[in-house]
Amino acid sequence: MARTISVVKWESEQDVDNAVGDIKGEMERLGGLSKDTERAMQHSLLVADPDLANHFLRMVKENAPDAMRYFEERGGGA
């Protein structure tokens, strides 16, 4: 069953942590991110408050380091 990833604007660190959990799970299941997930997360990163964007990048680096390649050129380097 395919999962739908919705594009959201993160309002809290909990929103970011949930997104990172989704990324980690998809990386473990698929070995990478689907195009839909990649686009949704990049959009969320782009429109995020700078503090939440930095939190996102730190959490990805800590919890799903192989996924950093999807975000390095977009966000910078927490």
SVG drawing of the C-alpha trace seen along z (x, -y; Angstrom):
<svg xmlns="http://www.w3.org/2000/svg" viewBox="-2 -32 29 34">
<polyline fill="none" stroke="black" stroke-width="0.4" points="0.0,0.0 1.5,-3.3 1.8,-6.0 1.0,-9.6 3.4,-12.2 1.8,-15.6 3.7,-18.9 3.5,-20.7 5.0,-23.8 6.7,-22.7 5.3,-24.6 7.3,-22.8 10.3,-20.6 7.8,-17.8 6.7,-18.3 10.4,-18.2 11.0,-15.1 8.0,-13.3 9.3,-14.2 12.8,-12.9 11.2,-9.7 9.4,-9.3 12.7,-9.9 14.5,-7.4 11.8,-4.8 11.8,-5.3 15.6,-5.1 15.6,-1.8 12.8,-0.3 13.8,-1.6 17.4,-2.5 16.5,-6.1 13.7,-8.6 10.9,-8.4 10.7,-11.4 7.4,-12.5 9.0,-12.4 12.1,-14.2 10.1,-17.0 7.8,-17.3 10.6,-17.4 12.6,-19.9 9.6,-22.1 9.0,-21.9 12.7,-22.8 12.5,-25.7 9.5,-27.3 10.5,-26.4 11.4,-28.9 15.3,-29.1 15.5,-27.5 13.3,-24.6 15.3,-24.2 18.5,-23.9 16.9,-21.5 15.7,-19.4 19.2,-19.3 20.8,-18.4 18.2,-15.6 18.7,-14.1 22.4,-14.2 22.1,-12.4 19.3,-9.9 19.5,-9.3 22.9,-10.5 22.6,-8.8 19.6,-11.1 21.7,-14.3 22.5,-14.1 18.9,-15.0 19.1,-18.3 22.7,-19.5 22.4,-21.6 19.0,-23.1 19.5,-23.9 23.0,-24.4 24.8,-22.8 23.5,-22.7"/>
</svg>
